[in-house]
Amino acid sequence: MKKTTIADVAKHANVSKSTVSQYLNQRYDYMGEQTKERIEKAIAELKYSPNILARGLKQKSSTTIGVIVANILHVFSTQVIRAIEDFCNEKDFHVIVCNADDDPVKEKRYIDMLRAKQVDGIIAFPTGENVELYKGIMEENYPVVFMDRLIPGITINTILLDNEQAAFLAVDEFVKKGHERIGVVSPPLTQKVTPRFERMEGYKKALEHHGIQFNPDYIQSGEIEEMHRKLKQMMCLPVPPTAILAINDRTLIEILTYTKEEQLRIPEDLALINVDDVSFAGIYNPALTTIAQPAFEMGKKAAEVLFDLMRDKNVSADAKVYRFKPELIVRESC
């Protein structure tokens, strides 16, 4: 079956091919309503579907961006993706989402794939391992925005939470409620994963601010599958913590599972605050006190910065770090 072409649409609507092209590109400045209606009707009757790849080659734009997340299971990641997609939809752009699993090999493969597909730009939660690849992108002035993580020596526009302040807010709330034995639970601590490292620094600075002695036994970090054992180890100390800060949503789930299995009452036996305002925080019993990230605002800002880069690649020389303020949402778990 012969594929319908733009020439077929033009003939059917009794207009020129350039007029149909202007219609498809939403350039209606000198186009009458009747002409628009005829073209729209012709497209519908002929079931015409524009060749996006061909249009992209002609316009030197694929009207597509790529988003590479470190772990799509995180609430923050999905909220950021939604904000980016909303912004791109308004601009008639498409979004390809890739999940790197914090694996530098997968990350490189996805970057190479997206570049091969000629996407106009990339928003990435970088693993921090592909430094030479990042440098090559910088040298090419290819539009890239980093989300959630800083890479030393790489000057790329980056969107971040004020992570130290997030931890500080949590410790401050614990202290207000009378807690001094404050623990913290985190996935593996590495400087390449900026939020974990910065939140731990904020935790330590907050303890010092309140005159509370730092106890290394009150820090537990490790892979998710190790979390139950590490929590048990910390809670079986001769003097265990009375409050715990969960670094992110996935550690929160492990803590809640542990407290249920061990029949610990929140907040009577253990006060709890986590970073990320998870969807069930308000309906969990007791309702969970959280430190919220403005994920939608951060995602929108990442998209705005990327589109600025795509319009003017020279602005990448003025790369900035955009910090967003966390918000304490007080409920019942503290």
N, C-alpha and C positions, 0 to 999 in steps of 0.2 A: 504494500500500500504506500503510495507516494506521500512523503511528508509535506505538510503545508508550509509554504514559505512566506516571507514578508511580502514578496511580489504578488502572491495569491491574495493576500489580505488587501493590498493596495488596489488590485484590479476589482475585487469584490466590492470594496467601499467606494470605488471610483475616485481615488486620490493617488498621490505619488508615494513612492516608497519612502522618501524622506519625511513625508507627513506622518506615515505610520511609525517611522523610527522616532520622530519627535513625540508622538503619543506614548509610545512604549517607555520613553525616558522621562515622561511626565513634564514635557516642555509645551505648555498649552498657551503661551503668551499671545500668539497670533492665530489661534485655532478657534473657530466658531463652535458653538454647542452642537449644531447639526453634524458637523464634520466628526466631532468626537463620538457622537452617538452612532454614526455610520461605521466608524472603525471598530467601536466596541461591539456592535452587532455582527460585523464581519468576523471578528476574532471568535465570538461565541459560536456562530454558525459553522465556521470552518474548523473549530476546535484547535485553533492555532496556539502553540506553546513556544515562546521565544527561546532561542538558543543562547542560554546564559553564558556559556563558555565563549562562543563567538563574539557576543557583545562585550565580554570582558576583555578579550584580546584587542578588540577595536578601541575600546575606551581606556585600555591599560589599567583596568580595575576588575577584580572578580566580584566586587560587592560582597565580600566574605571576609570574616576575621576568624582566627583560631583562638581558643581558650584552653590552656593546658593546666589542669588542677593537680595538686599533689595527691589528694585523696578525696574522691567525690563523695565519700560517706560522711564527711564533716558537714554539719549544718551550715557553717560559715561559707563553705565552698558552694553549696547549692543556692544559697541566698545571693551570693555574689554573681553566680552564673545567671540567675533570674534577672538581676538588675542590668547586667550587660546585655542580655537578650532583649529586654524591654527597650533599652536605649537604641540598640541596633535595628530593631523592628521599626522604630519611628524613622530611621534613616534609610529604610528599605535595604538593609544589609542582612546577610545570613551569618550564623554562628556555628562553627564546628567545635564541639567539646571533646577533649581528650583527657583521659585519666592516667597519669604517669605513675601512680602508686609509689611516689618518692623514689623511683628507680631511674638513675641517670641514663641507662641504656634506652629505656622506653621513652624518656624525655627527648633524647637526641633523635630517636626514630620519628617521634611525632613532629618535632621541629622541622626535620628534613621533609617529611610528608607534606606538612602545611606549606612549606616554601615551594615544593614541587607543584602543589595545587594553586600556587600564585595567590595565596590569601594576601589581603592588603596590609595585615598587621597581626600581631599576636599579643595576647595577655597571658602571662604565665606565672604560676606559683613555682618558682625555680627550685630544683633540687640542690643547687649550689655546687654540683660536681663538674658540670660542663663549662668550665671557665673559658677555655679557648674558643668554644662555640659562641659563647656570649660576646667575647671580644671581637670575633669575626662579624657578628651581627652589628655591633657598635660601629665598626670601621665602615660597614656598608651603609650606615644610616638607615637601616631597615627599621620600620616602626615596631617597637616592642615596649610593653609596660610590664613591670614586675608587680605582683600582688603578694603581700603578706611577709615577704622575705627580702632581706638585704644581702647582697653578695659583695664581700670586701674587694675593692679594686675595680668594681664594675659600676660605672656611672650611668645607670638606666633609671628613668622615672619609676618611682616605686610608691605604692599605696600601702600604708601600714596603720595598725592600731597603735595608740600609745600604750604599749604592753606593760611597761613598768608601772604606769598609773593604774592599769587594770588590777594588777596584783596588790598595789598599795591600797586601793579602795576596799578590796576584800579583807586584807589584814586589819585595816582601820575599823571596819564593821565588826569583825570578830572581837577586837579589843573593846569596842563600845559595849559589847554584850558580855564582857567580863572574861574573855578567853585570853590566855597567855601561852598555853601549850598548843601551838598552831602548826599543823603538818601541811605538806603539799605533795600532791601526786601528779606525775607527769609521764608522758611517753619518753623514750630515750632522749637525754639532754645532749644536744649538739648545737654548736654555734651556727651551723648552716641552717638550722630551723629557727629563725629569728624569734618568733613568738615565745617558744619554750624558754630559750635562753634569757630573753628580756624579762619575761614574767618572773622567772626565778630570781633575777637581779632585783626586780621590784619588791619581791617578797622579802629578800634579805635586807634591803634598805628600809622597808616598812618596820621590820622587827627592830632594827637599830634606832629608828625614829621614836619608837615607843619604849625604848629601853629594855627590850626583851632579848635575852641571850639566845644566840643562834644555836640550834641543836641539829647536827647533821643527821642524826637518827630519825628526825622528823621529815626528811626528804626521801621519797621513794620514786624512782624512775625506772622504766623498763618497757618492754614490748607488752601489748595488750594481754597476750596469753600468760604473761608473768604477773599480772597486776594483782590477782587474788592472793597469791603467795606473798607478795611484797606488802600488801595491805595487812595481812594476818601477822606478818613479821613486825610491822610497825605498831599495830594495835595490841600486840602481846608484850610490848616493852614493859619494864617494871613501872614506869610512869608514862603511859601512852598520851598522845595528843587528845585534846577535847574538841578540836575543830580541825577540819581539813579543807584546803583549797584544791579544787580539781582544775587543772590547767586548761582542759578543753572538754568538749562534749563527750568524747569517747571514754576518757578517764572517769567522767561523771557516771556513765552507765555502769562501769566496773565497780565503782564505789557503792552505788545503789544496790547492785546485785549482791555485793559483799555484806552490806548492812542487813539486807533481807535474809540472807542465809544464816548470818550470825545473830539474828533477832535483836539488832541494835536499833534503838529508837532515835529518830531525828526530830528535834535537836536535843532531846533530853540526854541521850548517851553520846551523841556526836553531832556537833554543828557542821553545816556544810554550805559552801558557796562554790559555784563554778563559773568559769569564763565561757561565755556563749549562752544567750538566752534561748534555750531549746524550746521547741513548740509545746512540750508537755509540762514546762516549769510551773505554770499557773494552775494546772489541774492535778498535778501529783499531790499526794497526801503524805507529809505536809507540802504546801507549795514551796518551790525552791527559790531561794535568794540567788540572784545571778548577777554577773557583770556582762552587760550587753555590748556587743560590737555593732556599730551602725553599718551593717553589712551591705544593705541596699545602697546607701549613700557612697560607700567605698567602691562598690561595683560600678555605679554610675560614673564616679570620678575617674576610674580606670578607663572606662569607655571614652569619656570626654577627652582625656589626655591622649589616648591612642588616636582618636580622630583628628586631634590637632596635629599630631605627628604625621599622619597620613596626608594631611593637607600641606604641611610644611615640614619636610624632613630635617631641615636645618635647625629646628627648635630643639632637637635631641641634644644639641651641645649644651643646652641649659637644663639638663636633667635635675629633677628635684625629688625630695622625699616628702610625701604628703602624709601627715600624721592625723589620725582621727581620735576623738575623745571617747573613752568608754563611759558607760552609765551604770551605776549601781541600781538594781531593781530589788527593793527590800520586800521579802515575802516572809515565810515562816521557818525556813530550815536553819536559821541562825539564832 
